[in-house]
Amino acid sequence: MGAEEWMVGQMTAIHLTHREQEILVELAKGHDTVSVIADRLGFSSSAVTTHISNMCRKTGTKNKTQLLLWAFRTARRTLILETALNPEVLRGGI
């Protein structure tokens, strides 16, 4: 099983939507402002804020920092971490 499939399995177990997962990846890449994430993904700022709030509720975290810590602890070396460190993972280069 590849990193992407494993990560999707972990996120699905907690019922994160595809859009929530996209936002989580952007947070992991270091794009921590709502407006930057909204611009990068083509969402409104309010939609990004809502998705972050929903993820915090689902994961029992209180803010973006705790959410990222949850993601790294839960998913360990998965697509979130590997994509942040090496974009070639998404293109199947690894």
Disulfide bonds with the S-S distance in Angstrom:
none
